[in-house]
Amino acid sequence: MSELSPCTGIVIVAAGSGTRLGLGTPKAFVTLAGEPILAHALRSLTGLPGRVAVTIAVPPGDASSRAMAEELAQHELVPLGEKLAATAIVDGGDSRHESVRASLAALPEHCDIVLVHDAARALASPDFFARIAGAVRATRHGIVPGLPVIDTIKQVDATGRVVNTVDREFLRVVQTPQGFPFSQLLAAYRAGEGETTDDAATFAAAGGTVEIVPGEASAFKITGPEDLRQAEELLARQRGNVASGPVTPGPVAPGPAPSPGELRVGVGTDAHAFDVSAPCWLAGIHFPNERGLSGHSDGDAASHAMVDALLGAAGLGSIGSVFGTSDPQFQGVHGTVFLEATRELLATKGCRIQNVSLQVVCHRPRFAERVGEAETVLSASIGAPVTVSATTSDGLGFSGRNEGVFAIATALVAVPASTSTAARP
């Protein structure tokens, strides 16, 4: 591949001591399902498009950890083939901030974006990485995945007395990978004088813009023994060693394990007119320099059609009945947020999404070069395969007059046999 083609830099922070696990081994090299945690983390990189350059920060002065990291990188990154532009193992620092700074300096200068990831979030999916990378390239902003806070949060004083109840609507539990334009993050770390709690804070302190996108439940952080047990259980379920059903550790509440039940089909449609004052978001991706779509949220007709198809297949209503059409909390929200919420709702009802087929009818924006990116983003949002196609209406109707966008989606969902089509959340 040419050095002129996009290259995603990856920083894997694997320099933690693992003290809270209490196993006497640096965390990234603790065994998870028979393999080091770092091995699982490296497998998440294999779904990234284009060239990839990887830097791994290991405990400073630890020859054993360095040797193991080198061996794991050689083995686990083989699927990248000729896409792997470079690999480096560096000594981390006394803090995460220092480890990231050293890792960034070791990446090739021709990287256009960089994803910074904690090895301890070892079960983040390949689709999750691809979605974050795509969002950075689309917006040129810092992109941070986050999950809604579902617990009530209290602010206390030094004595432990409650002084305030925090509005959780505007709070998110952030995860990694966090993605950024490479040159901007590198400059931010070089210029930063004080340490911050994460890469997004360093980027923002240097004047960068940071956006939150939906996180992924499986990207939880392995910190203590209970987290390690959760990770073991999740891997066992994925490999079919125990009864099937989703495990949703962290702040996402688990629902009942889905039974095979029945396969049901749902169809959803949506249409939005163009709005020149809005940014253009369609099928979960941003189209710069295109007219946006009108709507209370971001007007993403494709994502909204998918939501209706999924809810319809599960017998759970429609996007209007579940989310409303004027709720202030959804003003300007991206379509992928609705898809993530729909996925979680279906899981709580014991439903499992099988796949979605989506077709977008429009003259603009043009999809041909970005269908793959849309499929990656949408598939990650619902945790199941999504196929995307685009067509025109041969000059007929409002889309033929280039006044807006129409989308139609068909979803296949496995629902428990006892589910009634009359059921509503």
N, C-alpha and C positions, 0 to 999 in steps of 0.2 A: 504494500500500500504506500502511496505517496505521502511524504511528510506534510504536504499541503492539505491532506484530508483531515477532518476533525479528529482530535485525540483527547480522550477523557483521562485525566490524571486521577489516580485513586490513592488516598492516604489511608492506610489501615493502622490505627493506633493499638498496638499490642504490647505496651510497655508497663501495664499495671502490675502491681505486686500480687494481687489476689488475696490480700490479708483477710478480708471478710469471708472468703470461702474456707479459710482455715486448713488448707491442704498442703501448705508449704511449697507451692509451685506457682510461678507467675500465672495470672488468670488465663491468658490466651493459650496456655499450654496445658491447662487442666483437661482431663479426659471427659468428653461428652459423647455418649453412645459409642464408646470404643475408639474415639479419635479426638485429637486436640481441638479445642474450641476454635482456634485459628483456621483449621482445615475447613470447618463449616462456613466460616466467614468468607473465605476466599472463593468458595463455590458460588456465592451470590454475585460474583463479577462476571460470570460466564454468559449472561444474557445481554450484556452491553453491546450496542452497535458500534461499528467503526473501530479505530485503533484505541488501545488501552495501555497506559503506563502505570505501574504499581510500585508504591513505596510502603514498606512495612517498618514501623518503629518498634524496636524490641527493648527490653530492660537494658540500661547502659552497662557495659562491661560484662554482660552475661554471655559467655561464649557458647554455652549449651543452647540457650534460647535462640541465638543467632543462627547456629547450625541447623536447628530444627525448623526455623522459619524459612531458611534457604531451601531445605529439602521439601517442605510443604508447598512453597511457591512453585518449585520445579514440577511437582506432581499435580497440584490442583489447578494450575493455570494452563495446563496442556490443552484443554478444550478451546482456548482462545486462539491457538495456532498462530498464524502470521499476523493476527490482529494485535498480539502482544508486542508493543513497541519497546518496552524497557521494564526491568525489574530491579529494585534496589532494597537492601536491608540496611537500616540506619540505627544508630544508638539513639534511643529516646532520651528525654531529660528527666529532671526531678518532678516535673509537672506535665500534665497533658498539653498545656500551652507550648512548652518547650519542645515536646515530642512532635507536635504538628509543625512547628516552625522548621525544625530540622528536616522533616519529611518533605515539606513543600520545596525546600531548597534542592532536594535530590531529584525532583521531577524534571523531565525535559521541558525546555522553554516553549516548545511548540504546542504544548497542551492548551486547548482553548477553554476548557472548564475543568474543575476538580471536584471530586466528591470526597469528603472526609468522614470516615466511618470508624466506630469503636468496635474492635474485634469481639467485645463482650455482647454486642447485639448480633450474635452469630447466625440467627435464623431469619434475618431479613431476606426476602425473596429476590431472585434475579429481576423479576418484573418491577419490584419496588425501586431498585437501582436505576433501571432504564427509565422509569417514570420521572424520577428526580432529575436525571441527566437531561431528559427531553424538556422539562420545564425550565431548567437553567438556560438552555440554548434558545428556547422560545422567548424568554423574557429578558435575559441578560441581568437578572436579579439574583440575589441570594435566595435559595429555596430550602426551606426547613420543614420536614414532616412533623405533624403534631396530632395528638389525639385529644378529644374533648375531655375536660375534667368533669367527672360524674359525681364526685363527693362534694359535700358542703365544705367550704374553706373558711377558717376563722383566723383572723389576725389577733395576736396576743401581745401583751407587753412583757417586760422583763420578769414580772412576778407570775406570769402564766394566766393573767386575767384577760378575757376576751375584750377587745376594743373595737372590733369591726368584723362584719361578715362580708367577705369578698364576693363580688359578682362573678360567678364562674363562667358566665356566658362568653366572656372575652378572655378566658384562660385556656391554654393548651399545654399538654405534656409533650415536650419536644423529644425527638428521636434523632438517630443518624441512619443513613448518610445525609449529611447536609451538603448542598451543592452550591458552587459559586463560579463566576468567571475567574479563570486561574490567575491571570495577571493582577486582578484587583485584590484577590485574597492574599496573594504573595506579597503585594505592596502593603497591605494592611498589617500583616504579621511583621514585616520588616520595620514598619513605622511605629507599631504599637509599643508603648512604654510599659503599660501595666497588663497584668493577666486578667482575662475574662473567663466567664464560666463555660462558654462554648464558642465555636467558630463564628456563628452568626453574630454574636456580640462584638467580636473583634472586627468583623466586616462592617457592621453598622457603625461602630465607633469611628471608622475611617470614612464614613459618609455613604456607605453602600445601602441599597434598598433590600429589605428582606421580606419575603412572603412566606406564609404558612400554607402548606398543602396537606391533604388528609394523610395521616400516618398509617401504619400497618401493625395490627395487634401482635403478630409474630416477631416483630422487631424489638421486643422487650429486652432489657439489659440484664444480663446474668451478673448479679452482685453477690448474693448470699446462697447458702445451701438450698433454700426453697426455690429460688430461681433456677438453679441447676436441675432440680427435680422436675420443675415445670417444662424445662427444655427437653429433658429426657422423655417425658410423657408425650410432648408434641411430636418429637421425632418418631417415637414408637407408633403413634397414630398415623403419621404420614407414611410409614413403611408397612402399615397393615398388621402390626404385631399385636394390637389390641383392638377393641371395638371401635368402629369408625365414629367420627364426629369431631367438630371443630374444637380446638382448645384456644381460648382467647384470654391469655394472661394479661396482667397489667390493668389499666383502668377500664377496659371494655368488659361489660358484664356478659358471662357466658350464657347461652341458651341451651335448651335440651338438644341432645345429639340427634341429628336428622336420621329418620328411618328411610329405607329405600322407597317405600310408599308407591305413589303413582307419578308418572311423568305428565306434566301439563304444559300447554303452550299458551303464551300470552302475546298479544299484539299491542303496540303503542305507537301513536303518531303525535307529532307536534309541529307547529309552524310559528315562525317569528319574523316580523318585518325588520328591515334594516334600520339602524339608528346611527347616524354619522357621529353622534357625540359619545358613543360607547366603544370600548375596545372589542375586538372580534375574538370570541371564544366559541369554538365549535368542536364537538366530538372530543372534548377534554383538552384541546390544545389551542395555543394562542396563534393567531394569524396577524402579524404586524402589518400596518399600512392597509388594512382592509376595514370596511365599514362594519361596525358591531351590530348586534341584534338587540331589539327592544325587549324589555321584560323586567319584572321585579328583581330577579336574580341576574345572572349574566346572559340570559337569553339563549343558552346553549340548547337548541331544539333537539339535537341528536341525543345528548345525555338525558334530557327530559323524556323523550320517546322511549328510551331504554328503561327508565324508572317505571313508566306506565306499563310497559310490557312485563317487567318483572313482578310488579304488584298485581297485575291482572292474572298472571299465571298462578300466583300463590293465593288468589282470592282475597287480597288485602286492600282493595280499593284502587285509588288513583293518586297521582302526585298532588292533585288539588285537595283531596280528602285527607291525605296523610300529612302533607307539609303546609297546606294552605297556599293561597296565591298572593297574600299581602303581609305575611308575618314579618315584622321588622328584623328578626334575627337572620332571615334569609335574603335580605336586600343585598344585591351585588355578589352573592355567593356563587362560586363556580359549580358547574354541573356535576363535577366529580364528587363534591360534598354530598349531594343528594344520592349519588350512586353508592357511596360508602355507607350512608345511613340506611339505604334500602337493603344493602347486603346484610347489615347487622340486624335489621328488623326481620328479614326472612330467616336468618339463623335462629333468632329467638323463637320463631314459630316452627322450628324443626324442618325448614325447607333448605334445599341445596340447589344452587344455581348450576346448571349444566353448560349452557352456552347462550350467546346472543348473536343474532345477525342484524346488522344495522345498514340501512341505505340512506344516504343524504341526497336530496334533490335540490340542485342550485347551479347557477352559473359562476358565482363567486361566493366564498373564496375557492381557489382551485385545490383539489385534494390529491391529485395524482402522485405528487412527490412526498406526501405526508401520511398516506394511508397506514403504513407500517407503524409510524409514531402514534397515530390515533389508536390503533389496535393495542399497542403496548400500554398506553395510559388507561384506556377503558378496561382492558383485561385485568390490570392491577387493581382498579377501583372495585370491581365486583368479584375478584378472585376466581374467575372462570374465563374461558376463551371468548373473545369477541372478534367477529369478522366485520370489516367495514368496506363498503363500496360507495361510489358516488356516480350520479347520472344527472342529466338535464331533462327538462320537460318538453324539449323540441319547440321552444318558444311559446308554449301554451301556459295560461294562467299567470298567477302573480310571480312564480319563480321564473317563468319564461320571460316576464317583463323585468326581471332582475330587481324585484321589489322585496324579496325575502328568501327564507330557507324553509324547506319542508323535510321532515325526517320520519322514517318508519322503522320500527324495530320489532323483531320476533324473538321471544325468549323461551327457553326450555328449562323448566324447574321441576325438581323432584320434591314432592310434598308428601307428608305423612298420609297414609291411607284414610285416616279418620278425619282429615281436614275437610270442612264444608266450604263450598264456594260462597256461602253466605257469610262466612266469618269476616269480621272486621277488627282491626286493632283497637 
